[in-house]
Structure formats: C-alpha cells, structure tokens
Amino acid sequence: QVQLVESGGGLVQAGGSLRLSCVASIDIFRVKALEWYRQAPGKQRELVGAIASDGSTNYAESVKGRFAISRDTAKKTVYLQMNILKPEDTAVYFCKWFGFWGQGTQVTVSS
C-alpha cells in the first residue's frame, strides 16, 4: 500500500504563488510517473502535469509556463510550484501514482 499526502494549499491572490508537496510513504518516483490532478467545483478532475521516472515533465496547456513539477527523491516528495495563479486555478489538487490518490489540498485564488 502506498500513501500519498498533499500539503501546501491555501488562499492566495491572483498573480501569487504557491508550492504544493506530495509526500509518498515509500520511494516510488523512479518506478512510474507521478501525476498532479485538480478538480474544480462542478467540474471533472483534470490532469495538471506529471513527472516521469526519468525526471522529465509535461503539463496541461492551461498551466504550461506557470507551473513546474520537481522532486526530491531523498525526501520522497514531489512538488508542484504554481506561479502567476489565476482564479480559474481554484480547485482541490491531488497527486496520483498508479491507482493511489492523496486526499487533496485546496487551492483558492481570489481575484
């Protein structure tokens, strides 16, 4: 069983930044990609981006150039750095690895 715990969410003004963390209970990152998703109220969960086992990253078009995913394998942690936040980025953010999901962390961007 793998446990994922997100943190770092909060309330921020438009144009601000937040860094989310996803801590895994075991070292998983070099096995398979870890993905970040988000779900806004009344909307389907959508893929934000991912970091592959080789460290390469990819992002949804809506966040490309503003968000960046990185990892610290020693800390078993993946980060989602979010810059130039917009109100439409408001959502619960989740990390996912295989079929394992974290509990999510709320990000609210005020205009």
C-alpha positions in Angstrom: 0.0 0.0 0.0 1.3 3.4 -1.0 0.2 6.5 0.9 0.4 10.0 -0.7 -0.1 13.1 1.4 -0.5 16.5 -0.2 0.0 19.8 1.5 0.7 23.5 0.8 -2.7 24.6 -0.4 -4.3 27.8 0.7 -5.8 31.1 -0.2 -3.8 33.4 -2.5 -4.5 36.5 -4.6 -4.4 36.3 -8.3 -0.8 36.6 -9.6 0.6 35.0 -6.5 2.4 31.7 -6.0 2.0 28.5 -4.0 4.1 25.4 -3.8 2.3 22.1 -3.2 4.0 19.0 -1.8 3.2 15.3 -2.3 5.0 13.0 0.1 4.9 9.3 -0.6 5.2 6.6 2.1 7.8 4.7 0.0 10.3 5.6 -2.8 8.0 5.3 -5.8 9.2 8.1 -8.1 11.8 6.2 -10.1 9.3 3.4 -10.9 6.5 5.3 -12.6 5.4 8.8 -13.3 3.6 10.7 -10.6 0.7 12.9 -11.7 -0.9 16.0 -10.4 -4.6 16.5 -10.9 -7.1 19.1 -9.9 -10.8 19.3 -9.6 -12.8 22.5 -9.5 -16.3 22.7 -8.1 -18.8 21.2 -10.6 -16.1 20.1 -13.0 -14.3 16.8 -13.8 -10.9 16.1 -12.4 -8.2 17.1 -14.9 -4.6 16.3 -15.3 -2.3 19.2 -14.5 1.0 17.6 -15.2 3.3 14.7 -14.4 6.9 13.9 -13.7 8.2 10.7 -15.2 10.6 8.2 -13.7 13.5 9.8 -15.6 12.6 13.2 -14.3 11.1 14.6 -17.4 7.9 16.7 -17.0 4.8 17.5 -19.0 2.0 19.9 -18.4 -1.5 20.8 -19.4 -1.7 23.7 -21.8 -3.6 25.7 -19.3 -0.7 25.7 -16.8 2.3 25.5 -19.1 4.8 28.2 -18.4 3.3 28.9 -15.0 3.5 25.6 -13.1 6.6 23.4 -12.6 6.9 20.0 -11.2 10.1 18.8 -9.4 11.0 16.1 -7.0 13.3 15.3 -4.1 13.8 11.6 -4.1 15.6 11.6 -0.7 12.5 13.2 0.8 10.2 11.0 -1.3 8.5 14.3 -2.2 7.2 15.8 -5.4 6.5 19.5 -5.7 4.1 21.5 -7.8 5.3 25.1 -8.0 2.4 27.3 -9.1 3.1 30.8 -10.2 1.0 33.6 -11.7 -2.0 32.0 -10.3 -5.4 32.8 -11.7 -8.9 32.5 -10.2 -9.6 29.6 -12.6 -6.8 27.6 -10.9 -9.0 27.3 -7.9 -9.5 23.6 -7.2 -8.6 20.7 -5.0 -5.2 19.4 -6.1 -4.4 15.8 -5.9 -1.3 13.7 -6.6 -1.7 10.2 -8.0 0.6 7.3 -8.6 -0.8 4.2 -10.2 -4.2 3.8 -8.6 -3.2 5.6 -5.4 -4.5 9.1 -4.7 -3.8 11.6 -2.0 -6.5 13.2 0.0 -6.1 16.5 -1.9 -5.3 20.1 -0.9 -7.5 23.1 -1.5 -6.1 26.0 -3.6 -8.2 29.1 -3.7 -7.2 32.1 -5.9 -9.0 35.3 -5.3 -9.4 37.9 -8.0 
